[in-house]
Amino acid sequence: MTDTAERPVESSALELQAPELESADDAIAKGLDSFAGMAEEADEASREVYFISGLGADWRVFHRLQLKGYRPVHIHWERPCWGESIEHYAQRLLGQVTAEHPILVGLSFGGLMAIEMAKLCDPAQVIVISSAVSGAQVPKYYRLFRWLPLQLVVPFKRLLWAVYGLLNWLFGLDDPEDRSLFKQVLVDTDPFFLKWAINRVVGWRNQTVPKNLVQIHGGRDRIFPWGHHTADIVVPDGGHLMVLNRAEQLSQLMMAALATDPVQA
């Protein structure tokens, strides 16, 4: 889809209200405690790791990771301009990065953004999780959104709730707590940003793979189903949000990948 003037849509009165969560992750799900799972290590951390969340997600999907010796820094999504390119947007997000040789970790759409940001700086390492590293890994059937742009003509959050059950399946979420967290994140997501990001995904044609890249992919990822064919690390039973429901395993894999970092802080 060519870039067009995209305008924010008003939230429908029919949209679901934020669910009441009763799990131990309540504070996390409500956005009160950023990266609580890694906070214990922050004082001892010697290096920063910049996390970029996925489309329709935020820092909460990373909160169960445990990366000893690293201090997590969350890259906040900024409101895109009408028709803004992914390259220009990546340049804006780099304003939140202070390290000379940053470690970038991107999840899903955040992986695409991490690669675009890496092309504009000199990263120590780029880790993409449940994502694509080139335009060839974006499923061709996503191009249907270019010719049948439901995301532009249907009130977007109403569309999300209409297919909410399907989304749980696509994202590989079976646990009730994970589903509740995912629902809360969707409630909090800006529909204008979602529509802009979907258009950037379906039009992504990247062919440049940054140096020091590590791709971690689930064998049962239904959002980017082809990524495991070329990934450096494959989690056989991992779904798209394995960073949430397989956090312990992902933490170990990330620690191993970070240990190969060739650039010192």
Phi, psi and omega per residue, in radians:
M1 nan 2.285 3.111
T2 -1.265 2.703 -3.117
D3 -1.169 2.274 3.087
T4 -2.303 2.946 3.135
A5 -1.249 1.938 -3.113
E6 -1.781 2.306 -3.082
R7 -2.007 2.563 3.101
P8 -1.067 2.574 3.089
V9 -1.923 2.615 3.121
E10 -1.368 2.497 3.110
S11 -1.184 2.394 -3.137
S12 -1.334 2.565 3.099
A13 -1.199 -0.269 -3.115
L14 -1.517 -0.048 -3.082
E15 -1.149 2.609 3.127
L16 -1.136 2.552 3.032
Q17 -1.467 2.763 -3.131
A18 -1.041 2.252 -3.111
P19 -1.232 2.658 3.055
E20 -1.508 2.107 -3.087
L21 -1.737 2.466 -3.097
E22 -2.103 0.180 -3.105
S23 -1.512 3.103 3.106
A24 -1.204 -0.201 -3.126
D25 -1.621 0.284 -3.059
D26 -0.920 -0.902 -3.089
A27 -1.090 -0.674 3.108
I28 -1.108 -0.888 -3.070
A29 -1.062 -0.564 -3.129
K30 -1.504 0.037 3.059
G31 1.364 0.462 -3.065
L32 -1.689 -0.260 -2.981
D33 -2.465 1.435 -3.056
S34 -1.110 2.196 3.092
F35 0.970 0.741 -3.127
A36 -1.045 -0.579 -3.101
G37 -1.126 -0.406 -3.112
M38 -1.947 0.001 -3.049
A39 -1.090 -0.544 -3.093
E40 -1.089 -0.452 -3.081
E41 -1.644 -0.110 -2.966
A42 -1.051 -0.710 -3.078
D43 -1.139 -0.519 -3.104
E44 -1.619 -0.071 -3.023
A45 -1.161 2.440 3.116
S46 -1.897 -0.229 -3.107
R47 -2.426 2.605 3.076
E48 -1.629 2.510 3.003
V49 -2.144 2.177 -3.103
Y50 -1.644 2.053 -3.107
F51 -1.754 2.349 3.113
I52 -2.168 2.014 -3.027
S53 -1.378 3.086 -3.054
G54 -1.582 3.101 3.094
L55 -1.127 2.173 -3.109
G56 1.336 0.289 -3.126
A57 -2.346 3.054 3.058
D58 -2.605 -2.862 -3.025
W59 -0.992 -0.384 -3.040
R60 -1.095 -0.446 -3.137
V61 -1.253 -0.265 3.138
F62 -1.693 -0.067 -2.859
H63 -1.200 -0.261 -3.136
R64 -1.608 -0.084 3.127
L65 -1.212 2.559 3.089
Q66 -2.215 1.844 -3.118
L67 -2.116 1.538 -3.072
K68 -1.130 2.290 3.117
G69 1.587 0.057 -3.140
Y70 -2.229 2.488 3.120
R71 -1.839 2.050 -3.110
P72 -1.309 2.401 3.040
V73 -2.209 2.125 -3.107
H74 -1.565 2.207 3.038
I75 -1.432 2.096 -3.109
H76 -1.472 2.342 3.039
W77 -1.146 2.336 3.051
E78 -1.814 2.675 -3.110
R79 -1.184 2.140 -3.124
P80 -1.267 2.700 3.037
C81 -1.455 2.803 3.125
W82 -1.038 2.192 3.089
G83 1.214 0.234 -3.094
E84 -1.146 2.373 3.121
S85 -1.312 2.757 3.128
I86 -1.172 -0.547 3.122
E87 -1.167 -0.761 3.133
H88 -1.180 -0.672 3.137
Y89 -1.140 -0.699 3.107
A90 -1.059 -0.677 3.110
Q91 -1.092 -0.675 3.107
R92 -1.154 -0.739 -3.130
L93 -1.133 -0.501 3.120
L94 -1.072 -0.339 3.090
G95 -1.115 -0.297 3.105
Q96 -1.575 -0.064 -3.103
V97 -1.753 2.216 -3.125
T98 -1.914 -0.312 -3.112
A99 -1.260 2.502 3.125
E100 -1.189 -0.721 3.100
H101 -2.162 1.419 -3.012
P102 -1.265 2.676 2.932
I103 -1.721 2.054 -3.096
L104 -1.882 2.258 3.086
V105 -2.145 2.053 -3.107
G106 -2.094 2.396 3.117
L107 -1.928 2.218 3.066
S108 0.979 -2.115 3.097
F109 -1.028 -0.519 3.061
G110 -1.113 -0.456 3.052
G111 -1.176 -0.736 3.064
L112 -1.058 -0.738 -3.122
M113 -1.189 -0.660 3.110
A114 -1.064 -0.689 3.124
I115 -1.175 -0.727 3.106
E116 -1.126 -0.677 3.109
M117 -1.189 -0.653 -3.138
A118 -1.116 -0.521 3.122
K119 -1.236 -0.229 -3.084
L120 -1.906 0.008 -3.140
C121 -2.510 -2.929 -3.135
D122 -2.096 1.384 -3.030
P123 -1.287 2.584 3.011
A124 -1.234 -0.654 -3.101
Q125 -2.838 2.603 3.061
V126 -2.235 2.147 3.100
I127 -2.044 2.117 3.103
V128 -1.971 2.312 -3.081
I129 -2.102 2.258 3.100
S130 0.908 0.882 -3.026
S131 -2.533 -3.099 3.063
A132 -1.930 2.652 3.100
V133 -1.942 -0.162 3.084
S134 -2.605 2.858 3.128
G135 -1.050 -0.456 -3.126
A136 -1.172 -0.377 -3.125
Q137 -1.562 -0.070 3.044
V138 -1.457 2.097 -3.081
P139 -0.920 2.376 -3.109
K140 -1.112 -0.489 -3.122
Y141 -1.231 -0.209 3.032
Y142 -1.138 -0.351 -3.136
R143 -1.153 -0.228 3.054
L144 -1.011 -0.530 3.123
F145 -1.188 -0.297 3.080
R146 -1.358 -0.607 -3.066
W147 -1.766 -0.355 3.096
L148 -2.277 1.270 -2.969
P149 -1.351 1.210 3.122
L150 -1.031 -0.532 -3.106
Q151 -1.152 -0.240 -3.125
L152 -1.771 -0.406 -3.014
V153 -1.908 -0.271 3.128
V154 -1.860 2.378 3.035
P155 -0.870 2.064 -2.792
F156 -1.176 -0.742 -3.121
K157 -1.231 -0.520 3.043
R158 -1.096 -0.674 3.088
L159 -1.115 -0.712 3.129
L160 -1.075 -0.789 -3.113
W161 -1.193 -0.502 3.115
A162 -1.132 -0.498 -3.105
V163 -2.032 0.418 -3.045
Y164 -1.019 -0.760 3.115
G165 -1.050 -0.694 3.095
L166 -1.138 -0.642 3.135
L167 -1.080 -0.724 3.100
N168 -1.018 -0.712 3.115
W169 -1.182 -0.798 -3.120
L170 -1.064 -0.672 -3.096
F171 -1.541 0.000 3.060
G172 1.228 0.672 -3.092
L173 -1.856 2.046 3.116
D174 -1.992 -0.543 -3.080
D175 -1.293 2.325 -3.135
P176 -0.998 -0.653 3.126
E177 -1.146 -0.706 3.117
D178 -1.143 -0.686 3.123
R179 -1.152 -0.684 3.115
S180 -1.122 -0.743 3.105
L181 -1.102 -0.773 3.139
F182 -1.076 -0.732 3.120
K183 -1.101 -0.737 3.128
Q184 -1.074 -0.727 3.133
V185 -1.113 -0.731 3.114
L186 -1.091 -0.702 3.112
V187 -1.032 -0.660 -3.059
D188 -1.472 -0.130 -3.028
T189 -1.411 2.406 3.103
D190 -1.280 2.064 -3.109
P191 -1.101 -0.539 3.108
F192 -1.117 -0.751 3.098
F193 -1.108 -0.734 -3.141
L194 -1.024 -0.812 -3.123
K195 -1.118 -0.748 3.112
W196 -1.067 -0.788 -3.083
A197 -1.143 -0.705 3.108
I198 -1.054 -0.735 3.107
N199 -1.102 -0.605 3.115
R200 -1.241 -0.645 3.124
V201 -1.125 -0.879 -3.055
V202 -1.182 -0.346 3.124
G203 -1.790 0.126 -3.062
W204 -1.286 2.204 -3.089
R205 -2.190 0.450 -3.053
N206 -1.006 2.407 3.051
Q207 -2.205 0.042 -3.100
T208 -1.786 2.057 3.112
V209 -1.757 2.085 -3.099
P210 -1.162 2.743 3.077
K211 -1.211 2.814 3.098
N212 0.988 0.660 3.133
L213 -1.618 2.394 3.000
V214 -2.188 2.135 3.125
Q215 -1.849 2.135 3.103
I216 -1.972 2.187 -3.014
H217 -2.459 2.576 3.101
G218 -1.549 2.459 3.134
G219 -1.197 -0.259 3.136
R220 -2.080 0.523 3.096
D221 -1.262 2.119 -3.088
R222 -1.733 -0.127 3.106
I223 -1.526 -0.852 3.023
F224 -2.065 1.368 -2.966
P225 -1.241 -0.244 -3.080
W226 -1.707 -0.129 -3.033
G227 -1.062 -0.552 -3.067
H228 -1.209 -0.262 -3.140
H229 -1.218 -0.488 -3.094
T230 -2.081 0.017 -3.062
A231 -1.159 2.620 3.066
D232 -1.294 -0.603 -3.133
I233 -2.308 2.194 -3.138
V234 -2.021 2.252 3.027
V235 -1.726 1.848 -2.943
P236 -0.894 -0.787 -3.081
D237 -1.782 0.223 -3.074
G238 -1.339 2.395 3.045
G239 -1.708 -2.965 -3.038
H240 -1.149 -0.620 3.125
L241 -1.838 0.718 3.112
M242 -1.127 -0.353 3.071
V243 -1.105 -0.374 3.117
L244 -1.660 -0.855 -3.046
N245 -1.693 0.004 2.998
R246 -2.331 0.759 -3.001
A247 -1.081 -0.688 -3.122
E248 -1.109 -0.774 3.122
Q249 -1.158 -0.727 3.123
L250 -1.139 -0.640 3.110
S251 -1.060 -0.763 3.133
Q252 -1.128 -0.749 -3.141
L253 -1.148 -0.687 3.134
M254 -1.205 -0.687 3.090
M255 -1.068 -0.698 3.105
A256 -1.150 -0.707 3.128
A257 -1.176 -0.707 3.126
L258 -1.144 -0.491 3.130
A259 -1.179 -0.292 3.133
T260 -1.618 0.033 -3.116
D261 -0.986 2.043 -3.077
P262 -1.442 -0.161 -3.078
V263 -1.926 2.211 3.138
Q264 -1.510 2.617 3.138
A265 -1.155 nan nan
